[in-house]
Amino acid sequence: MQADFTKKGSLHAKYSSSGFVRPKNVDAPEAPAIVSKFTNRLFIAIIVITNTIGNILLGIGMERMPDFQGLSVMAYTGDLLTNWFVVGGTILLIVWMIAQLSMFTWADLTYVLPVTASAYILTALLSKYFLGERISIARWIGIVIISFGVVLVSETPEDTKHEERVEP
């Protein structure tokens, strides 16, 4: 049995012998709107910068935290909530997550994650200078390989689910 309510703003519902299958808003577009290259690049920049700086702030903040074993959970939580580096890093990572989730609405996961992996390069550089980390040659080689992957993926379309397919 199938019900179809096609008035504007109504729901289109399919029913099967097992019951309700799936409601669908008739007014909703099938494919997401095309996003400009500027918007795409802006969100990539927001994702990379907020992820990198957020993680660096968390790293700095956690270096300033007392040893976890020496405090109760409540005291440690209080120290975390009053550590401005941890709070700032957490806020930036919330912005990062919202921007990344937003980008998933118009771009494939297999596009978003690789192109935003350029955060690894920035994180390594900032970790070296702000956290005093020593980065081995093996890590730099890994970062260079990731960078090549970022360049390759950035040259592909961001949405392959909704692109026009030409049948032979």
C-alpha positions in Angstrom: 0.0 0.0 0.0 1.3 3.4 -0.9 0.1 6.9 0.1 1.2 10.0 -1.8 0.3 13.5 -0.6 1.6 15.8 -3.2 0.3 19.2 -1.9 3.0 21.8 -1.3 4.6 21.3 2.1 3.0 17.9 2.6 4.8 14.7 3.3 5.2 11.9 0.9 5.0 8.6 2.8 5.5 5.0 1.7 3.8 2.3 3.6 4.7 -1.4 3.3 3.3 -4.5 4.9 5.6 -3.9 7.9 4.4 -0.3 8.4 5.8 3.2 7.9 8.9 3.2 5.7 10.1 6.8 5.2 8.6 10.3 5.2 10.0 12.7 2.7 9.2 16.4 2.4 8.1 17.0 -1.2 9.5 20.6 -1.1 13.0 19.4 -0.1 15.6 19.4 -2.9 17.1 16.1 -3.9 20.6 17.4 -4.3 22.3 20.0 -2.1 22.8 23.5 -3.5 26.1 24.1 -5.3 28.6 25.7 -3.0 31.0 28.3 -4.4 34.7 27.6 -4.4 35.1 30.6 -2.1 32.8 29.1 0.5 34.4 25.7 0.2 37.9 27.2 0.7 36.7 29.4 3.6 35.3 26.4 5.4 38.5 24.4 4.8 40.5 27.3 6.3 38.2 27.6 9.3 38.4 23.9 9.9 42.2 23.8 9.6 42.8 26.9 11.7 40.4 26.1 14.5 41.5 22.5 14.7 45.2 23.4 14.8 45.0 26.4 17.2 42.5 24.6 19.4 44.8 21.6 19.7 47.8 23.8 20.4 45.9 25.6 23.2 44.9 22.3 24.7 48.5 21.2 24.6 49.7 24.3 26.3 46.9 24.1 28.8 47.5 20.5 29.7 51.2 21.2 30.2 50.1 23.6 32.9 47.8 21.2 34.6 48.8 19.3 37.8 49.3 15.6 37.7 45.9 13.8 37.5 46.9 11.2 40.1 47.5 13.8 42.8 44.0 15.3 42.8 40.4 14.2 43.2 38.3 14.1 40.0 36.3 17.2 41.2 39.5 19.2 41.9 41.0 18.2 38.5 37.8 19.2 36.7 37.8 22.5 38.5 41.3 23.1 37.4 40.4 22.2 33.8 37.4 24.6 33.8 39.5 27.5 35.1 42.5 26.9 32.7 41.9 29.5 30.0 44.1 27.6 27.5 41.9 24.5 27.9 38.7 26.5 27.8 39.9 28.4 24.7 41.1 25.3 23.0 37.7 23.6 23.7 35.8 26.5 22.3 37.9 26.5 19.1 37.4 22.7 18.7 33.6 23.2 19.1 33.8 25.8 16.2 35.9 23.2 14.2 33.3 20.5 14.7 30.4 22.7 13.7 32.3 23.9 10.6 33.3 20.3 9.6 29.7 19.0 10.1 28.5 21.9 8.0 30.9 21.0 5.2 29.6 17.5 5.3 26.2 18.8 4.1 27.7 19.6 0.7 30.9 17.7 0.4 31.8 14.0 0.5 33.5 12.6 3.6 36.3 11.3 1.3 36.9 14.9 0.3 36.5 16.8 3.6 38.8 14.7 5.7 41.8 14.5 3.3 41.7 18.2 2.4 41.4 19.3 6.0 44.4 17.0 6.9 46.5 20.0 6.0 46.0 20.8 9.7 48.7 18.2 10.4 51.3 20.4 8.7 50.3 23.5 10.7 50.0 21.5 13.9 53.5 20.1 13.5 55.0 23.6 12.9 53.2 25.2 15.8 54.0 22.3 18.1 57.6 22.7 17.3 57.6 26.4 18.1 55.0 26.8 20.8 55.3 23.4 22.6 59.0 22.8 22.0 58.4 19.4 20.5 61.2 17.8 18.5 59.9 16.3 15.3 61.8 13.4 13.9 62.7 13.0 10.2 60.2 10.1 10.0 57.4 12.3 11.2 58.3 15.1 8.7 58.4 12.5 5.9 54.9 11.3 6.9 53.6 14.9 7.0 55.1 15.5 3.5 53.3 12.3 2.2 50.0 13.5 3.8 50.6 16.9 2.1 50.8 15.3 -1.3 47.5 13.5 -0.6 45.9 16.8 0.4 47.0 18.4 -2.9 45.7 15.4 -4.9 42.3 15.3 -3.2 41.8 19.1 -3.3 41.9 18.8 -7.2 38.8 16.5 -7.2 35.1 17.5 -7.0 33.9 17.9 -3.4 30.6 16.1 -4.1 30.4 13.0 -6.2 27.0 11.7 -4.9 25.1 14.4 -6.9 27.2 15.0 -9.9 25.7 14.4 -13.4 26.5 10.9 -14.7 26.7 10.4 -18.4 25.6 6.9 -19.6 27.7 5.5 -22.5 
